[in-house]
Amino acid sequence: MAVIGTGLGVLRSNLVFVKKVANFWDSTHWKIAPRPFLNVQSLAYANAIAAWSRNEVSPSWINDLNAEVKRPMRRSLKYLFKTEDSFFNPHRDEALLNQSQSKWWDLLKHSSTSTQVIALRHVKSESDLTPQQESLLLEKLGSTKRAMILNAITATERLSAGPQTNVSDALVAQIRSLVDHRDDEVRAKAMCALTTISRLDSSAMDAAANMIEDDIRHVVFAGVHALSTVDEVPEYVLPSFDRSFIKALKSCDYEFVGLFATGYNRWLDDPQAHLQQLLHHSPEFLPIAMEALDQIPKEVVSIG
């Protein structure tokens, strides 16, 4: 974004970066493995913001952008000129981020979607939420807009980490309902939030068990990550876990192999014996599985 903001957007938008990185992230960042670079949509929007801030309705340099970036950039630029739906406003002199907490909470009622999203990223609370604050968060969690839901989940998760803040059962229940959302990123995000705030219940664990056999990597991660943080799982979860573990071994997905090994190590009295039995028809995978078990930090071992 800094490169684009300094006027070198055309150069950046025609470069393709290749870097091996875990694909667990989402647009609001789980902080488990953040994005290495802007993706295509983010590049397009950053270029659109740069043009909009200079009042360039149809900049000549747009034709020099990579075609993959140019098309969504045109749409974003048209949207910005039509709606001015951006928290950043180049014609506003006030310090944008220098807001009081009461002002940030008030901005959750703003007509601009992007302003509400930025407010969600900045709201804090020194004590339990007021009924009005809770109502605002519930409203955002129930939004039909994907970005709003994702950021509302993040805000609730962050507020629950405060030393004086107790997130209500109503907010937790709303996040639990999102683990069955039609959007894969929303349900994965909701599952990660429940895991972080230690509010997994039996229905959430059932949803996690379904996630681990999904084809989408960050959905699988959310399910495995959630299950591997609890001390025990229902017996019917283990066969699904086994199948997904073998799938990770076959695809040489060593990041996931380690995550699965953490779960086995936490739940089973003798995880090595279980894996030896599980992989007796696939002995080529057994050394990889055993190495993953050996690499688990000792403090995550469950002591019964």
FIGUGU-40110 format. One record per residue (C-alpha): residue number from 1; residue in three letters; x, y, z. Coordinates in Angstrom, 2 decimals, padded with zeros to 5 digits. Each point is the difference from the previous one (the first is absolute). Layout:
+-----+------+---------+---------+---------+
|  nr | rest |      c1 |      c2 |      c3 |
+-----+------+---------+---------+---------+
| NUM |  ALA |       X |       Y |       Z |
...
+-----+------+---------+---------+---------+
//
This chain:
+-----+------+---------+---------+---------+
|  nr | rest |      c1 |      c2 |      c3 |
+-----+------+---------+---------+---------+
|   1 |  MET |  000.00 |  000.00 |  000.00 |
|   2 |  ALA |  002.89 |  002.36 |  000.76 |
|   3 |  VAL |  001.46 | -000.67 | -003.44 |
|   4 |  ILE | -003.33 |  000.85 | -001.65 |
|   5 |  GLY | -000.47 |  003.06 |  002.20 |
|   6 |  THR |  003.36 |  001.39 | -001.12 |
|   7 |  GLY | -000.97 | -000.25 | -003.64 |
|   8 |  LEU |  001.57 | -003.31 | -001.00 |
|   9 |  GLY | -003.24 | -001.94 | -000.24 |
|  10 |  VAL |  000.44 | -000.92 | -003.66 |
|  11 |  LEU |  003.32 | -001.68 |  000.73 |
|  12 |  ARG | -001.29 | -001.86 |  003.05 |
|  13 |  SER | -003.16 | -001.13 | -001.75 |
|  14 |  ASN |  002.00 | -001.64 | -002.77 |
|  15 |  LEU |  002.18 | -002.02 |  002.36 |
|  16 |  VAL | -000.95 | -003.48 |  001.15 |
|  17 |  PHE |  001.50 | -001.07 |  003.31 |
|  18 |  VAL |  000.47 | -003.67 |  000.74 |
|  19 |  LYS |  000.51 | -001.06 |  003.58 |
|  20 |  LYS | -000.81 | -003.22 |  001.79 |
|  21 |  VAL | -002.22 |  000.91 |  002.90 |
|  22 |  ALA | -002.74 | -001.65 |  002.02 |
|  23 |  ASN | -003.38 |  000.91 | -001.48 |
|  24 |  PHE | -001.86 |  000.27 |  003.29 |
|  25 |  TRP | -000.65 |  003.73 | -000.18 |
|  26 |  ASP | -003.13 |  001.85 | -000.92 |
|  27 |  SER | -000.80 |  003.60 | -000.82 |
|  28 |  THR | -000.09 |  001.06 |  003.66 |
|  29 |  HIS |  003.18 | -001.91 |  000.99 |
|  30 |  TRP |  000.02 | -002.85 |  002.49 |
|  31 |  LYS |  003.57 |  000.99 |  000.95 |
|  32 |  ILE |  000.94 | -003.67 | -000.39 |
|  33 |  ALA |  001.61 |  000.49 | -003.40 |
|  34 |  PRO | -000.56 |  003.50 | -001.40 |
|  35 |  ARG | -000.08 |  000.71 | -003.71 |
|  36 |  PRO |  003.43 |  000.49 | -001.54 |
|  37 |  PHE | -001.24 |  002.46 | -002.68 |
|  38 |  LEU | -003.16 |  001.71 | -001.22 |
|  39 |  ASN | -002.22 | -002.28 | -002.05 |
|  40 |  VAL | -001.47 |  001.05 | -003.36 |
|  41 |  GLN | -003.17 |  001.53 |  001.45 |
|  42 |  SER |  001.96 |  001.94 |  002.60 |
|  43 |  LEU |  002.41 |  001.28 | -002.65 |
|  44 |  ALA | -002.93 |  001.14 | -002.12 |
|  45 |  TYR | -001.65 |  001.81 |  002.89 |
|  46 |  ALA |  003.24 |  001.68 |  001.11 |
|  47 |  ASN |  000.52 |  001.29 | -003.54 |
|  48 |  ALA | -003.60 |  001.23 | -000.09 |
|  49 |  ILE |  000.48 |  001.86 |  003.29 |
|  50 |  ALA |  003.16 |  001.61 | -001.41 |
|  51 |  ALA | -001.87 |  001.21 | -003.11 |
|  52 |  TRP | -003.10 |  001.10 |  001.95 |
|  53 |  SER |  002.08 |  002.00 |  002.48 |
|  54 |  ARG |  001.47 |  001.94 | -002.96 |
|  55 |  ASN | -003.44 |  000.44 | -001.58 |
|  56 |  GLU |  001.01 | -002.06 | -003.06 |
|  57 |  VAL | -003.26 | -001.34 | -001.42 |
|  58 |  SER |  001.72 | -001.77 | -002.89 |
|  59 |  PRO |  003.78 |  000.06 |  000.55 |
|  60 |  SER |  002.12 | -000.65 | -003.07 |
|  61 |  TRP |  002.31 | -002.32 |  001.96 |
|  62 |  ILE | -002.80 | -002.50 |  000.53 |
|  63 |  ASN |  000.75 | -001.47 | -003.42 |
|  64 |  ASP |  003.48 | -000.93 |  001.21 |
|  65 |  LEU | -001.32 | -002.16 |  002.81 |
|  66 |  ASN | -000.04 | -003.75 | -000.22 |
|  67 |  ALA | -003.36 | -001.05 | -001.51 |
|  68 |  GLU | -000.79 | -002.08 |  003.09 |
|  69 |  VAL |  000.33 |  003.13 |  002.16 |
|  70 |  LYS | -001.46 |  002.48 | -002.48 |
|  71 |  ARG | -003.53 | -001.40 | -000.17 |
|  72 |  PRO | -000.77 |  000.00 |  003.74 |
|  73 |  MET |  001.84 |  003.32 |  000.33 |
|  74 |  ARG | -002.45 |  001.63 | -002.45 |
|  75 |  ARG | -002.95 | -001.37 |  001.97 |
|  76 |  SER |  001.43 |  001.19 |  003.31 |
|  77 |  LEU |  000.76 |  003.46 | -001.38 |
|  78 |  LYS | -003.51 |  000.35 | -001.40 |
|  79 |  TYR | -001.43 | -001.07 |  003.37 |
|  80 |  LEU |  002.13 |  002.54 |  001.91 |
|  81 |  PHE | -001.05 |  002.91 | -002.21 |
|  82 |  LYS | -003.63 | -001.04 |  000.22 |
|  83 |  THR | -000.25 | -000.63 |  003.76 |
|  84 |  GLU |  003.11 |  001.53 |  001.62 |
|  85 |  ASP | -000.27 | -003.04 |  002.29 |
|  86 |  SER |  003.49 |  000.21 |  001.47 |
|  87 |  PHE |  001.13 |  000.78 |  003.51 |
|  88 |  PHE |  003.04 |  001.66 | -001.53 |
|  89 |  ASN | -000.94 |  003.36 | -001.49 |
|  90 |  PRO |  002.82 |  002.01 | -001.61 |
|  91 |  HIS | -001.93 |  003.24 |  000.46 |
|  92 |  ARG | -000.47 | -000.39 |  003.74 |
|  93 |  ASP |  002.57 |  001.69 |  002.22 |
|  94 |  GLU | -000.82 | -001.62 |  003.33 |
|  95 |  ALA |  002.17 | -002.79 |  001.40 |
|  96 |  LEU | -001.94 | -003.04 | -001.14 |
|  97 |  LEU |  001.11 | -002.42 |  002.68 |
|  98 |  ASN |  000.05 |  002.49 |  002.87 |
|  99 |  GLN | -003.51 | -000.77 |  001.18 |
| 100 |  SER | -001.34 | -000.53 |  003.51 |
| 101 |  GLN | -001.52 | -003.40 |  000.77 |
| 102 |  SER | -003.47 |  001.53 |  000.23 |
| 103 |  LYS |  000.52 |  001.37 | -003.52 |
| 104 |  TRP |  001.14 | -003.40 | -001.33 |
| 105 |  TRP | -003.11 | -001.64 |  001.44 |
| 106 |  ASP | -002.16 |  002.74 | -001.54 |
| 107 |  LEU |  001.63 | -000.64 | -003.38 |
| 108 |  LEU | -001.43 | -003.52 |  000.04 |
| 109 |  LYS | -003.30 |  001.72 | -000.85 |
| 110 |  HIS |  001.50 |  001.90 | -002.95 |
| 111 |  SER | -001.61 | -000.43 | -003.42 |
| 112 |  SER |  003.35 | -000.91 | -001.61 |
| 113 |  THR |  000.84 | -003.71 |  000.05 |
| 114 |  SER |  003.74 |  000.63 | -000.03 |
| 115 |  THR | -000.27 |  002.45 |  002.90 |
| 116 |  GLN | -001.85 | -002.64 |  002.01 |
| 117 |  VAL |  002.69 | -002.55 | -000.83 |
| 118 |  ILE |  002.78 |  002.35 |  001.14 |
| 119 |  ALA | -001.94 |  000.75 |  003.17 |
| 120 |  LEU | -000.32 | -003.73 |  000.70 |
| 121 |  ARG |  003.78 | -000.24 | -000.19 |
| 122 |  HIS |  000.47 |  002.72 |  002.61 |
| 123 |  VAL | -002.78 | -000.39 |  002.58 |
| 124 |  LYS |  001.16 | -000.92 |  003.49 |
| 125 |  SER | -001.58 | -000.30 |  003.39 |
| 126 |  GLU |  001.48 |  000.42 |  003.48 |
| 127 |  SER | -002.85 | -001.99 |  001.57 |
| 128 |  ASP | -002.99 | -002.12 | -000.97 |
| 129 |  LEU | -001.79 |  001.24 | -003.09 |
| 130 |  THR | -003.00 |  002.23 |  000.47 |
| 131 |  PRO | -003.34 | -001.23 | -001.39 |
| 132 |  GLN |  000.38 |  002.49 | -002.86 |
| 133 |  GLN |  003.50 | -001.23 | -000.87 |
| 134 |  GLU | -001.09 | -003.62 |  000.13 |
| 135 |  SER | -002.98 |  000.79 | -002.22 |
| 136 |  LEU |  002.28 |  001.64 | -002.57 |
| 137 |  LEU |  002.32 | -003.01 | -000.12 |
| 138 |  LEU | -002.94 | -002.40 | -000.30 |
| 139 |  GLU | -001.30 |  002.07 | -002.89 |
| 140 |  LYS |  003.36 | -000.17 | -001.80 |
| 141 |  LEU |  000.34 | -003.74 |  000.63 |
| 142 |  GLY | -003.41 | -000.44 | -001.61 |
| 143 |  SER |  000.85 |  002.15 | -003.01 |
| 144 |  THR | -000.44 | -001.25 | -003.57 |
| 145 |  LYS |  003.36 |  001.56 | -000.94 |
| 146 |  ARG |  002.92 | -002.38 |  000.16 |
| 147 |  ALA |  002.63 |  002.58 |  000.98 |
| 148 |  MET | -002.24 |  001.29 |  002.78 |
| 149 |  ILE | -000.51 | -003.48 |  001.48 |
| 150 |  LEU |  003.70 | -000.89 | -000.16 |
| 151 |  ASN |  001.05 |  003.20 |  001.73 |
| 152 |  ALA | -002.78 | -000.29 |  002.57 |
| 153 |  ILE |  001.26 | -003.47 |  000.91 |
| 154 |  THR |  003.51 |  001.39 |  000.36 |
| 155 |  ALA | -001.25 |  002.88 |  002.17 |
| 156 |  THR | -001.92 | -002.34 |  002.30 |
| 157 |  GLU |  003.02 | -002.28 |  000.26 |
| 158 |  ARG |  002.27 |  002.94 |  000.84 |
| 159 |  LEU | -002.40 |  001.44 |  002.57 |
| 160 |  SER | -000.26 | -003.35 |  001.75 |
| 161 |  ALA |  003.77 |  000.05 |  000.55 |
| 162 |  GLY | -000.24 |  003.17 |  002.11 |
| 163 |  PRO |  000.72 | -000.54 |  003.70 |
| 164 |  GLN | -003.22 |  001.70 |  001.08 |
| 165 |  THR | -002.28 | -001.00 | -002.87 |
| 166 |  ASN | -002.41 | -002.89 |  000.13 |
| 167 |  VAL | -001.58 | -000.77 | -003.38 |
| 168 |  SER | -003.64 | -000.91 |  000.47 |
| 169 |  ASP | -001.60 | -003.34 | -000.76 |
| 170 |  ALA | -002.08 |  001.72 | -002.68 |
| 171 |  LEU |  003.12 |  001.04 | -001.93 |
| 172 |  VAL |  001.56 | -003.44 |  000.37 |
| 173 |  ALA | -003.23 | -001.64 | -001.18 |
| 174 |  GLN | -000.04 |  002.24 | -003.07 |
| 175 |  ILE |  003.59 | -000.97 | -000.86 |
| 176 |  ARG | -000.86 | -003.68 |  000.54 |
| 177 |  SER | -002.80 |  000.35 | -002.53 |
| 178 |  LEU |  002.54 |  001.26 | -002.56 |
| 179 |  VAL |  002.00 | -003.25 | -000.02 |
| 180 |  ASP | -002.74 | -001.28 | -002.32 |
| 181 |  HIS |  000.01 |  003.09 | -002.22 |
| 182 |  ARG | -000.11 | -000.52 | -003.76 |
| 183 |  ASP |  003.22 |  002.02 | -000.41 |
| 184 |  ASP |  003.07 | -002.15 |  000.66 |
| 185 |  GLU |  002.10 |  002.86 |  001.32 |
| 186 |  VAL | -002.70 |  001.10 |  002.43 |
| 187 |  ARG | -000.48 | -003.46 |  001.46 |
| 188 |  ALA |  003.75 | -000.57 |  000.28 |
| 189 |  LYS |  000.45 |  003.40 |  001.64 |
| 190 |  ALA | -002.82 | -000.69 |  002.45 |
| 191 |  MET |  001.54 | -003.34 |  000.95 |
| 192 |  CYS |  003.41 |  001.61 |  000.61 |
| 193 |  ALA | -001.63 |  002.66 |  002.18 |
| 194 |  LEU | -001.83 | -002.56 |  002.13 |
| 195 |  THR |  003.29 | -001.83 |  000.41 |
| 196 |  THR |  001.86 |  003.14 |  001.06 |
| 197 |  ILE | -002.58 |  000.98 |  002.61 |
| 198 |  SER | -000.35 | -003.64 |  001.21 |
| 199 |  ARG | -003.73 | -000.20 | -000.68 |
| 200 |  LEU | -000.20 | -003.22 | -002.01 |
| 201 |  ASP | -003.06 | -002.06 |  000.84 |
| 202 |  SER | -001.19 | -003.36 | -001.34 |
| 203 |  SER | -001.73 |  001.56 | -003.02 |
| 204 |  ALA |  003.14 |  001.96 | -000.89 |
| 205 |  MET |  002.10 | -003.16 |  000.26 |
| 206 |  ASP | -002.45 | -001.76 | -002.33 |
| 207 |  ALA |  000.46 |  002.84 | -002.48 |
| 208 |  ALA |  003.79 | -000.26 |  000.40 |
| 209 |  ALA | -000.19 | -003.71 | -000.72 |
| 210 |  ASN | -001.78 |  000.77 | -003.27 |
| 211 |  MET |  002.55 |  002.68 | -000.87 |
| 212 |  ILE |  003.00 | -002.31 |  000.18 |
| 213 |  GLU | -001.22 | -001.98 | -003.01 |
| 214 |  ASP | -000.60 |  003.09 | -002.12 |
| 215 |  ASP |  001.93 |  000.71 | -003.21 |
| 216 |  ILE |  000.78 |  003.62 |  000.91 |
| 217 |  ARG |  003.24 |  000.31 |  001.89 |
| 218 |  HIS | -000.82 |  002.80 |  002.43 |
| 219 |  VAL | -003.27 | -001.75 |  000.90 |
| 220 |  VAL |  001.93 | -003.18 |  000.80 |
| 221 |  PHE |  002.45 |  002.04 |  002.06 |
| 222 |  ALA | -002.81 |  001.57 |  002.04 |
| 223 |  GLY | -001.43 | -003.42 |  000.83 |
| 224 |  VAL |  003.32 | -001.63 |  000.86 |
| 225 |  HIS |  001.16 |  003.01 |  002.01 |
| 226 |  ALA | -003.22 |  000.00 |  002.02 |
| 227 |  LEU |  000.00 | -003.73 |  000.74 |
| 228 |  SER |  003.68 | -000.08 |  000.94 |
| 229 |  THR | -000.58 |  002.52 |  002.82 |
| 230 |  VAL | -002.45 | -002.17 |  001.96 |
| 231 |  ASP |  001.06 | -002.81 |  002.34 |
| 232 |  GLU | -002.34 | -002.58 | -001.47 |
| 233 |  VAL | -002.30 | -000.45 | -002.97 |
| 234 |  PRO | -003.00 | -002.30 | -000.58 |
| 235 |  GLU |  000.93 | -003.43 | -001.37 |
| 236 |  TYR | -001.76 |  000.65 | -003.31 |
| 237 |  VAL |  002.40 |  002.87 | -000.74 |
| 238 |  LEU |  003.12 | -002.18 | -000.13 |
| 239 |  PRO | -000.81 | -001.85 | -003.28 |
| 240 |  SER | -000.49 |  003.34 | -001.80 |
| 241 |  PHE |  003.20 |  001.29 |  001.55 |
| 242 |  ASP |  001.84 | -003.13 | -001.16 |
| 243 |  ARG | -001.24 |  000.35 | -003.57 |
| 244 |  SER |  001.02 |  003.64 | -000.19 |
| 245 |  PHE |  003.39 | -000.78 |  001.53 |
| 246 |  ILE |  000.68 | -002.62 | -002.66 |
| 247 |  LYS | -001.09 |  002.47 | -002.67 |
| 248 |  ALA |  002.53 |  002.52 |  001.33 |
| 249 |  LEU |  002.72 | -002.66 | -000.05 |
| 250 |  LYS | -000.81 | -000.97 | -003.58 |
| 251 |  SER |  000.13 |  003.62 | -001.15 |
| 252 |  CYS |  003.29 |  000.58 |  001.90 |
| 253 |  ASP | -001.66 |  002.83 |  001.92 |
| 254 |  TYR |  002.45 | -000.02 |  002.90 |
| 255 |  GLU | -001.48 |  003.10 |  001.65 |
| 256 |  PHE | -003.29 | -001.81 |  000.40 |
| 257 |  VAL |  001.71 | -003.24 |  001.01 |
| 258 |  GLY |  001.41 |  001.84 |  003.01 |
| 259 |  LEU | -003.42 |  001.42 |  000.91 |
| 260 |  PHE | -001.59 | -003.44 | -000.10 |
| 261 |  ALA |  002.83 | -001.47 |  002.06 |
| 262 |  THR | -000.69 |  002.60 |  002.70 |
| 263 |  GLY | -003.58 | -001.29 |  000.25 |
| 264 |  TYR |  001.04 | -003.64 |  000.25 |
| 265 |  ASN |  002.60 |  000.86 |  002.63 |
| 266 |  ARG | -002.58 |  001.85 |  002.07 |
| 267 |  TRP | -002.79 | -002.57 | -000.07 |
| 268 |  LEU |  001.67 | -003.41 | -000.08 |
| 269 |  ASP |  001.94 | -001.78 |  002.73 |
| 270 |  ASP |  002.16 | -001.67 | -002.64 |
| 271 |  PRO | -000.11 |  002.04 | -003.23 |
| 272 |  GLN |  002.93 | -001.95 | -001.49 |
| 273 |  ALA | -001.89 | -003.30 |  000.29 |
| 274 |  HIS | -003.08 |  001.57 | -001.60 |
| 275 |  LEU |  001.99 |  001.32 | -002.96 |
| 276 |  GLN |  001.83 | -003.30 | -000.44 |
| 277 |  GLN | -003.35 | -001.77 | -000.26 |
| 278 |  LEU | -001.50 |  002.71 | -002.22 |
| 279 |  LEU |  002.93 | -000.07 | -002.45 |
| 280 |  HIS |  000.84 | -003.71 | -000.05 |
| 281 |  HIS | -001.14 | -000.14 | -003.64 |
| 282 |  SER |  002.02 |  003.12 | -000.85 |
| 283 |  PRO |  003.37 | -000.52 |  001.72 |
| 284 |  GLU |  001.62 |  002.70 | -002.14 |
| 285 |  PHE | -001.97 |  002.64 |  001.94 |
| 286 |  LEU |  000.77 | -001.31 |  003.48 |
| 287 |  PRO |  003.43 |  001.69 |  000.42 |
| 288 |  ILE | -001.53 |  003.37 | -000.97 |
| 289 |  ALA | -002.80 | -000.47 |  002.55 |
| 290 |  MET |  002.41 | -001.03 |  002.74 |
| 291 |  GLU |  002.29 |  002.94 | -000.72 |
| 292 |  ALA | -002.99 |  002.35 |  000.30 |
| 293 |  LEU | -000.79 | -001.47 |  003.42 |
| 294 |  ASP |  003.61 |  000.42 |  001.12 |
| 295 |  GLN |  000.00 |  003.67 | -000.99 |
| 296 |  ILE | -002.99 |  000.95 |  002.16 |
| 297 |  PRO |  001.06 |  002.23 |  002.95 |
| 298 |  LYS | -000.19 | -001.92 |  003.24 |
| 299 |  GLU | -002.29 |  002.56 |  001.65 |
| 300 |  VAL | -002.91 | -000.90 | -002.30 |
| 301 |  VAL |  000.05 | -003.64 |  001.18 |
| 302 |  SER | -003.14 | -000.76 |  001.97 |
| 303 |  ILE |  000.82 | -001.30 |  003.48 |
| 304 |  GLY | -002.72 | -002.23 |  001.34 |
+-----+------+---------+---------+---------+
//
